[in-house]
């Protein structure tokens, strides 16, 4: 039977190549993702190791609060540094500062940070054991206005020594002179990051706080082990309560673990799309094997007639699928290497630059590629294989009938049952019964399979309806296309299902994004009372210097100003966020929809709580709540106001305090944004001119009116949307390959009929047109089903969300029209080669029946 | 026996009827060099308007090749084929297709019908492809002739083999082509259905003035024709006018294979 398998594969190499392509692309996506994350991991691991090479002990303050994306930690003061220096066994100790910074470009605006690192503002540590950077040219910074930058940035920006750069940290931008360049080992710098190294004093002013360092790094004199030395230092500093003392190796391990966690998230995100692509691929494989097996039913029957057992027939088909799976996985792995570059390019296109490094292909990547690729192929081919063995030997003697089955009570029942389970699970997920993600994920897959099972039943009426206008437009060719699409409902619907998945997901996120944007715009319109928002472009750390508030308040064109600051806090065992505004004037700038108490009363030891949070925690005005800050630890605050609507830009932040409270409990004061209300009687042009003038001093302040503010929020959603479109693109390409594959097989199957049509006068363009229309109909069926699922899914989620906050379903007509048009164009593209083949068929071969 | 016993003679063109199709030194060679096979070896033949001609010959005699070339389904290596005044060897694929659609009718041995279309749609297919409205009176007459008025909405799979072949005859007649080519039209049928089809074809010639050229290896089928042309080794070797099955059979036996 092995020989038979190979012969079968070889005889149909083109169709198996097409089938394999579906596996190749899915495996490539998967392998590409793994290669990319492994490569990134390896690159960063290497960096962490070199960075801590020579560091024996790292000392930090224990006081810290872990946010979703950032950690806020108190700093080590100079006295502590001196104490550490005095510990026996310490050869050298240095304070280390690594803060967020920005470079101001020639246009006077802060350059947008791209990539993982952005600009790191650091103090230049003189001791080479404690500084992974070395001076490449010039010298280290010694005066407060001197700086070194990494060689790569120096070269890219065409600087020369003595050039002046403008660096933005805390407070006003600072002019510094480049006195040297630094390299990292042999490299010109850290991948994706810019280093600005300055003296300790300057670094403290710009990137930390006077008299303090982020951490202290220690080199031992060799008389004691790193472990012993760290214990000695810890004891000297009063134990683990106040200071976290780690060996350099442990710190590196921590860094690596943190990175792994971050990469894990990233990996999972990309993997989800790889699995979608593979899932779509399964439909293609299933369909191809079904068609091929059906076309070979006579051969199978002949084998059975001459004595092959059913198991042998099954095995021969399974062997074929194993061979296809293994070969496709191998090719997929190769393509995956290219794909890892493609993914990197895609991420960089949406503003997420990833540092490069030598490609890392692990054994696990290879194993996963082969296992998953082969398993998926075999699993998809299993049912067609079993079905092929059911062919009766007598069928060898008969003509193989066209399969027009598809509707049966069993199919309807099974389909509805699976669909029902899917919908129920999806609903349970969005209603929050159990693990939402798992339920929604399972529900989605089950729903798609349910629709897939019901597909052949839906296909006939759907094709009838979809084909009607096509027949109107295109007469006989349209009629033939419509009938061809209807003649094998199982095949048509399986092919359409593959596209349906992609369209469902694209439609779903498009609708969800539109609904979210509409909801955000609506909320902002309702709540934003300020005429302008000065945005900082910062989400996590950093932002505008609070000094900006005074500049803006001083303008006669301005009536009211409030900053918005925010910081992670701990509450109970979890983490949350606190925002701070000028509570005295915030009601002029943002409608917080206060339901009880007064926002103006919130200051000192009081707090305002968002209504949903208050309800969950059963808080009313007058109750106490304890928030834990990195700087001050647990702080008990009295609830003085309950509000429905967080200030714009602080959506989802449940606690709001006054600026005095925030300043008392949070070390680094940054304004994420500043709300500005223009004075009465001042024209928009006047106020804008005055504000623009005031903002010249603040390169990272971007003046936005209400429309621009809304736009900046919705454009963030668009960025994510585009990324997801890009990642879903592959699933759609695979679906199109599926359409092309099915059509090619159908053309092969119908070659006699096509020959007849050509003989009685169908022109080549007419043949091509008929195939194209058929393809367009399949594509439209997939699109239609996808839309139905997308709208239903989005409706479910939006309904569930709007229980908490009002949100209405927005089905964007333009985007969805674009999707339909693109699907039709895609159908035409998919039909290109099959149509060409059909038109080129040699009439005589096709009709030779003797 | 020699091929020269009955030297080829030009087909008699009935006075005033004209020629529907003609082959002039038609030569078709398959393959190249030593393996080249001459399927047609300089065939000269005329097929008169309004006549029912059968082409006979043993397997490999070139009869199907001749028909395919006459019908614009295959190309000659050298020589000419004319349908009416049109030289097919000068036409490109598009014009050949249009010529087949508008001027030629086909009846094949099997796979005659498009399975997704109804009987009526199959009958009007060439006209539909041309975007022409069928002549309703004529269509009614054709449908009446083939006797399938009550089965027009049926798909081919719902018709018997004989009925399917009658639909094929209907399609060939419906467009009033200049000439109909039939390739073993009864090859897949039982003798009764076969006789029925042949009867239709003969009536189409006698009553409707249609021109038909039929390839067959069945002497009794050939006996329905007005004239039988015999082909052997790619040449026309003989012909019989107003044949009977016995006469054709006797002639066939002389090929002695």
Interface residues (C-beta under 8 A of the other chain):
Chain A: X402 X475 X476 X477 X479 X480 X483 X484 X486 X487 X752 X753 X755 X756 X757 X758 X759 X760 X761 X762 X763 X764 X766 X843 X844 X847 X849 X850
Chain B: X64 X68 X71 X73 X74 X93 X94 X97 X98 X100 X101 X102 X106 X108 X109 X110 X111 X112 X113 X114 X115 X116 X117 X121 X125 X126 X128 X129 X130 X131 X157 X171 X184 X187
